[in-house]
């Protein structure tokens, strides 16, 4: 989907940066390491959300409202559940 609309490099770059920062964060649990790596991971997740929204604008010209609400719903649910999972573990 993203290759067709030239957003592929942005999307893959955000996925790789997010994955690498999460892998690096598992090596050390110091405050500064987690602050730095979680900031990068959060920024990359936001970039993936924006890129997906751009893809929805280009793919669905008639029924955009449903897909935009759905992608933002899942992003919001992840934002609510994520801190609870971190607190539990």
C-alpha positions, 0 to 999 in steps of 0.5 A: 500500500505505501509503496504505491504512494511513495510513503514506503521509505518513511513508514519503513524508516519509522518501523526500523527506528522504533524497533531499534530503540525498543531493543536498545531500551531492553539492554539497560533500565537506567532512567536516561536510557529509557527516557531517550529510547522511549521518546524515539519510540513514541515519535516513531509511532506518531510518524507511523500514525500520520503516514497511515492517515496519509495513505487513507486520504489517498486510498479512500476518497469516498469513505475516509471518515470511517477509516480515520476514526478507526485508525485513531481509535486504535492509536488511542486504545494503545495510548491508554493500555500501554502505560497500564501494561508498563506499570504491571510489568 
